[in-house]
């Protein structure tokens, strides 16, 4: 297996797409050697911009992702796409709907598309989305586009995975915007109202801008936004939000609301420009470093939790000891917390041993 990984890494570094595909399969399925593979590739990561594209089902995320990738390719950039699909109830794999919708760019040698299934993972992403993004980054992709599965308000993982988060809505989303304030509204760096040739698009854009103006205090001068604010003091929160978005600086970023029509590429150049402006803000404000550092920290936490879980619950003596404590817990002589503390105390050597 070590020889196989060595050969794969050599082919990967030589830029062979077959090696990229194989590396992603090994990582996605957590096959033997996947952690060593990621460790070897880690030093080559950190160059690609990671752009998350999320929103409700049917918002046109795949169409926008395809068009965005096309514009980046026209600029001479290489693009990797991680498209998270629903899980097939029969095979457990991705249903591959996103790949089918991206057929216009699927054969471009400067684009690599990977569809993956959620496999029960919540938050709109699959469990190894970050790792696959690392692999694409290490392969030399300039942009990594991460499209979530589209599960509504719980798609918050994307904010911890991507450098930039684009929330895509449609005119029909208008009635539900109020309910999304604590979900999608909070993670967006940019908003796109797709299918803006439909009735109601202007209303959705206005509603978003009103909420951004109120939330950020953009219409209140120096006074912060808060509950119970006197609305008579606010002349036009939507206008204030538009002005704040246009005047974004290194100190502050207000998400712009871009209207687009995916079928005709209307609004896509504006989206690319807004993404560039936002990335410049991230760099100048120091936010990019903080976001990426938080991502690395969370990765370490996740790895530790996974290894602790595996070492404990795949260890036969540990499970046997735990089974022997259950009667005492059932009959009230010991609490679950006391047993947990005792388990950790007796498992020190197991938890601190060499990686398995």
C-alpha positions as CSV (number, residue, x, y, z in Angstrom):
1,X,0.0,0.0,0.0
2,X,2.9,2.4,0.8
3,X,4.4,1.8,-2.7
4,X,0.9,2.5,-4.2
5,X,0.6,5.7,-2.3
6,X,4.1,6.8,-3.3
7,X,3.4,6.1,-7.0
8,X,0.1,8.0,-6.7
9,X,1.7,11.0,-5.2
10,X,4.4,11.0,-7.9
11,X,1.7,10.9,-10.6
12,X,-0.4,13.5,-8.8
13,X,2.5,15.9,-8.6
14,X,3.2,15.3,-12.3
15,X,-0.3,16.7,-13.0
16,X,-2.0,13.6,-14.2
17,X,-5.8,13.8,-14.0
18,X,-6.2,10.1,-13.5
19,X,-4.0,10.5,-10.3
20,X,-6.2,13.3,-9.2
21,X,-9.4,11.2,-9.6
22,X,-7.9,8.3,-7.8
23,X,-6.6,10.5,-4.9
24,X,-10.1,12.0,-4.5
25,X,-11.7,8.5,-4.4
26,X,-9.2,7.4,-1.7
27,X,-9.9,10.4,0.4
28,X,-13.6,10.4,0.0
29,X,-13.9,6.7,1.0
30,X,-11.2,7.0,3.7
31,X,-9.3,4.1,2.2
32,X,-6.1,2.9,3.8
33,X,-3.4,5.5,3.3
34,X,-5.8,8.5,2.9
35,X,-4.3,10.3,5.9
36,X,-0.8,9.9,4.6
37,X,-1.9,11.1,1.2
38,X,-3.4,14.3,2.6
39,X,-0.4,14.9,4.8
40,X,1.9,14.7,1.8
41,X,-0.3,17.1,-0.2
42,X,-0.8,19.6,2.6
43,X,2.2,21.7,1.9
44,X,0.9,22.4,-1.6
45,X,-2.5,23.8,-0.4
46,X,-3.5,27.3,0.4
47,X,-3.3,28.9,-3.1
48,X,-6.8,28.3,-4.4
49,X,-9.8,30.5,-3.6
50,X,-12.6,28.4,-2.3
51,X,-16.0,29.7,-3.2
52,X,-19.1,28.2,-1.7
53,X,-22.4,28.3,-3.6
54,X,-25.4,27.5,-1.5
55,X,-29.2,28.1,-1.3
56,X,-32.5,26.3,-1.4
57,X,-33.2,23.5,-3.9
58,X,-34.1,24.7,-7.3
59,X,-32.4,28.0,-7.0
60,X,-30.2,27.3,-10.0
61,X,-26.9,26.7,-8.2
62,X,-25.6,24.2,-10.7
63,X,-26.3,26.6,-13.6
64,X,-24.5,29.5,-11.9
65,X,-21.6,27.2,-10.9
66,X,-21.2,26.2,-14.5
67,X,-21.3,29.7,-15.8
68,X,-18.9,31.0,-13.1
69,X,-16.5,28.2,-14.0
70,X,-16.7,29.2,-17.7
71,X,-15.9,32.8,-16.9
72,X,-12.9,31.7,-14.8
73,X,-11.7,29.4,-17.6
74,X,-12.0,32.3,-20.1
75,X,-9.7,34.2,-17.8
76,X,-7.1,31.4,-18.0
77,X,-7.8,30.0,-14.5
78,X,-8.1,26.3,-13.7
79,X,-11.3,25.3,-11.8
80,X,-12.1,22.4,-9.5
81,X,-15.8,21.8,-8.6
82,X,-17.0,19.8,-5.7
83,X,-20.7,19.3,-6.3
84,X,-22.5,17.7,-3.3
85,X,-25.5,15.6,-4.5
86,X,-28.2,13.8,-2.7
87,X,-27.4,10.3,-1.7
88,X,-28.9,7.4,-3.8
89,X,-31.1,5.2,-1.6
90,X,-29.9,2.2,-3.6
91,X,-26.1,2.6,-3.9
92,X,-25.3,5.1,-1.2
93,X,-23.5,7.2,-3.8
94,X,-24.2,10.6,-5.4
95,X,-27.2,10.8,-7.8
96,X,-24.9,12.7,-10.1
97,X,-27.5,15.3,-11.1
98,X,-25.1,18.2,-10.8
99,X,-22.5,16.6,-13.1
100,X,-25.2,16.1,-15.7
101,X,-26.2,19.7,-15.5
102,X,-22.6,20.8,-15.9
103,X,-22.0,18.9,-19.1
104,X,-21.1,22.2,-20.9
105,X,-17.8,22.3,-19.0
106,X,-17.3,18.6,-18.1
107,X,-14.9,18.0,-21.0
108,X,-12.8,21.1,-20.5
109,X,-9.2,19.9,-19.5
110,X,-8.9,22.9,-17.2
111,X,-12.0,21.9,-15.2
112,X,-12.3,18.9,-12.8
113,X,-15.8,18.1,-11.4
114,X,-16.3,15.7,-8.5
115,X,-19.8,14.8,-7.5
116,X,-20.1,13.4,-4.0
117,X,-23.0,12.2,-1.8
118,X,-24.0,13.6,1.5
119,X,-24.1,10.1,3.0
120,X,-26.3,11.3,5.8
121,X,-24.1,14.4,6.6
122,X,-26.2,17.5,7.6
123,X,-25.3,21.1,6.8
124,X,-25.5,20.8,3.0
125,X,-22.1,19.2,2.6
126,X,-20.6,15.8,2.7
127,X,-18.2,14.7,5.4
128,X,-15.0,14.9,3.3
129,X,-15.8,18.1,1.3
130,X,-13.0,20.0,2.9
131,X,-10.5,17.2,2.2
132,X,-11.5,17.0,-1.5
133,X,-11.1,20.8,-1.7
134,X,-7.6,20.4,-0.3
135,X,-6.8,17.8,-3.0
136,X,-8.0,20.1,-5.8
137,X,-6.1,22.9,-4.2
138,X,-2.9,20.8,-4.1
139,X,-3.4,19.8,-7.7
140,X,-3.0,23.5,-8.7
141,X,-6.6,24.6,-9.2
142,X,-6.9,28.4,-9.0
143,X,-10.6,28.3,-8.0
144,X,-12.4,25.6,-6.1
145,X,-16.2,26.0,-6.4
146,X,-18.2,24.1,-3.7
147,X,-21.9,23.6,-4.5
148,X,-24.0,22.4,-1.6
149,X,-26.8,20.0,-1.9
150,X,-29.5,22.5,-1.2
151,X,-31.2,21.6,2.0
152,X,-32.4,25.0,3.1
153,X,-31.5,26.8,6.3
154,X,-29.1,24.2,7.7
155,X,-26.4,24.8,5.1
156,X,-24.1,26.4,7.6
157,X,-21.1,24.2,7.1
158,X,-20.2,26.0,3.9
159,X,-19.2,29.1,5.9
160,X,-16.6,27.0,7.7
161,X,-15.4,25.3,4.5
162,X,-15.1,28.1,1.9
163,X,-13.3,31.4,1.8
164,X,-16.4,33.1,0.3
165,X,-20.1,32.1,0.5
166,X,-22.6,33.0,-2.2
167,X,-26.2,32.5,-1.3
168,X,-28.5,32.0,-4.3
169,X,-32.2,32.7,-4.0
170,X,-35.1,33.0,-6.5
171,X,-38.1,35.2,-6.7
172,X,-40.2,32.5,-5.1
173,X,-38.0,32.8,-2.0
174,X,-39.5,36.1,-1.0
175,X,-42.0,34.8,1.6
176,X,-39.4,32.7,3.4
177,X,-36.6,35.4,3.6
178,X,-37.7,36.4,7.1
179,X,-37.3,32.9,8.4
180,X,-33.8,32.6,7.0
181,X,-32.2,35.5,9.0
182,X,-30.6,33.1,11.5
183,X,-29.5,30.7,8.7
184,X,-28.6,31.5,5.2
185,X,-28.8,35.2,5.8
186,X,-26.0,35.0,8.4
187,X,-23.5,33.2,6.3
188,X,-23.7,35.1,3.0
189,X,-20.8,37.2,1.7
190,X,-22.8,37.8,-1.5
191,X,-26.4,37.3,-2.5
192,X,-27.6,36.3,-5.9
193,X,-31.2,36.6,-6.9
194,X,-31.3,34.1,-9.7
195,X,-34.0,33.7,-12.4
196,X,-34.5,37.5,-12.1
197,X,-36.6,37.5,-15.3
198,X,-39.4,36.1,-13.2
199,X,-42.0,38.3,-11.4
200,X,-41.1,39.2,-7.9
201,X,-37.3,39.4,-8.4
202,X,-37.2,43.1,-7.6
203,X,-39.2,42.6,-4.4
204,X,-36.8,39.8,-3.2
205,X,-33.8,42.1,-3.9
206,X,-35.4,44.9,-2.0
207,X,-36.4,42.7,0.9
208,X,-32.8,41.5,1.2
209,X,-31.4,45.0,1.1
210,X,-33.9,46.1,3.7
211,X,-32.8,43.3,6.1
212,X,-29.1,44.0,5.4
213,X,-29.7,47.7,6.1
214,X,-31.4,47.0,9.4
215,X,-29.1,44.2,10.5
216,X,-25.9,46.1,9.9
217,X,-27.1,49.5,11.2
218,X,-26.4,50.9,7.8
219,X,-29.4,53.2,8.0
220,X,-28.7,54.3,11.6
221,X,-25.6,56.3,11.2
222,X,-23.3,55.6,14.2
223,X,-26.0,53.8,16.1
224,X,-25.8,50.0,16.1
225,X,-28.7,48.0,14.9
226,X,-30.7,46.5,17.8
227,X,-34.2,45.3,18.8
228,X,-36.7,48.0,19.4
229,X,-35.1,50.5,17.1
230,X,-37.3,53.5,16.2
231,X,-38.2,52.8,12.5
232,X,-39.2,56.5,12.1
233,X,-35.5,57.3,12.2
234,X,-34.7,55.1,9.2
235,X,-35.2,56.9,5.9
236,X,-34.3,54.0,3.5
237,X,-32.5,50.9,4.8
238,X,-32.4,49.3,1.4
239,X,-30.7,52.3,-0.1
240,X,-28.3,52.4,2.9
241,X,-27.4,48.8,2.3
242,X,-26.8,49.4,-1.4
243,X,-24.5,52.3,-0.6
244,X,-22.6,50.4,2.0
245,X,-22.1,47.4,-0.4
246,X,-20.8,49.8,-3.0
247,X,-18.4,51.5,-0.6
248,X,-17.0,48.4,1.0
249,X,-13.6,49.0,2.6
250,X,-11.0,47.0,4.5
251,X,-12.9,47.8,7.7
252,X,-16.4,46.7,6.7
253,X,-18.2,44.5,4.1
254,X,-21.9,44.6,3.4
255,X,-23.1,41.8,1.1
256,X,-24.2,43.1,-2.3
257,X,-27.4,41.7,-3.8
258,X,-26.9,40.8,-7.5
259,X,-29.7,40.0,-9.9
260,X,-28.9,37.2,-12.4
261,X,-30.5,35.0,-15.0
262,X,-28.6,31.8,-15.2
263,X,-29.9,30.7,-18.6
264,X,-28.6,33.8,-20.3
265,X,-25.6,34.6,-18.0
266,X,-27.0,38.0,-17.1
267,X,-25.4,39.2,-13.9
268,X,-22.5,36.7,-14.0
269,X,-19.8,39.3,-14.8
270,X,-21.1,41.4,-11.9
271,X,-20.8,38.3,-9.6
272,X,-17.2,37.7,-10.6
273,X,-16.3,41.4,-9.9
274,X,-18.1,41.2,-6.5
275,X,-16.2,38.1,-5.6
276,X,-12.9,39.8,-6.5
277,X,-13.8,42.8,-4.4
278,X,-14.8,40.6,-1.5
279,X,-11.6,38.6,-1.7
280,X,-9.6,41.9,-1.7
281,X,-11.5,42.9,1.5
282,X,-10.7,39.5,3.1
283,X,-7.0,40.0,2.4
284,X,-6.8,43.7,3.5
285,X,-8.9,43.2,6.6
286,X,-7.0,40.1,7.8
287,X,-10.2,38.1,7.7
288,X,-8.9,35.7,5.1
289,X,-6.1,34.6,7.5
290,X,-8.6,34.3,10.4
291,X,-11.1,32.2,8.3
292,X,-8.4,29.9,7.1
293,X,-6.9,29.5,10.5
294,X,-10.3,28.7,12.0
295,X,-10.7,26.1,9.2
296,X,-7.4,24.5,10.1
297,X,-8.2,24.5,13.8
298,X,-11.6,22.9,13.1
299,X,-9.9,20.3,10.9
300,X,-7.6,19.3,13.7
301,X,-10.5,19.1,16.2
302,X,-12.4,16.9,13.8
303,X,-9.4,14.6,13.2
304,X,-8.8,14.2,17.0
305,X,-12.5,13.5,17.6
306,X,-12.6,10.9,14.8
307,X,-9.4,9.1,16.0
308,X,-10.6,9.1,19.7
309,X,-13.9,7.7,18.6
310,X,-12.3,5.0,16.5
311,X,-9.7,4.0,19.1
312,X,-12.3,3.7,21.8
313,X,-15.2,2.0,20.1
314,X,-13.2,-0.3,17.9
315,X,-11.3,-1.6,20.9
316,X,-12.8,-4.9,22.2
317,X,-11.5,-4.7,25.8
318,X,-13.0,-1.1,26.1
319,X,-16.3,-2.3,24.9
320,X,-16.3,-5.3,27.2
321,X,-15.5,-3.1,30.2
322,X,-18.3,-0.7,29.2
323,X,-20.8,-3.5,28.9
324,X,-19.8,-4.6,32.4
325,X,-20.8,-1.2,33.8
326,X,-24.3,-1.0,32.4
327,X,-26.1,-2.9,35.2
328,X,-24.7,-0.5,37.8
329,X,-25.9,2.5,35.7
330,X,-29.4,0.9,35.1
331,X,-29.8,0.2,38.8
332,X,-28.6,3.7,39.8
333,X,-25.4,2.8,41.6
334,X,-23.4,4.8,39.0
335,X,-24.2,7.6,36.7
336,X,-23.3,7.7,33.0
337,X,-21.0,10.7,33.7
338,X,-19.1,8.7,36.3
339,X,-18.7,5.8,33.9
340,X,-17.5,8.1,31.1
341,X,-14.9,9.7,33.4
342,X,-13.7,6.3,34.5
343,X,-13.5,5.1,30.8
344,X,-11.4,8.1,29.8
345,X,-9.1,7.7,32.9
346,X,-8.4,4.0,32.1
347,X,-8.0,4.6,28.3
348,X,-5.0,7.0,28.4
349,X,-2.6,4.6,26.9
350,X,-5.1,3.6,24.2
351,X,-5.8,7.3,23.3
352,X,-2.3,8.4,23.2
353,X,-0.8,5.4,21.3
354,X,0.4,5.6,17.7
355,X,-2.1,6.3,15.0
356,X,-3.8,3.2,13.7
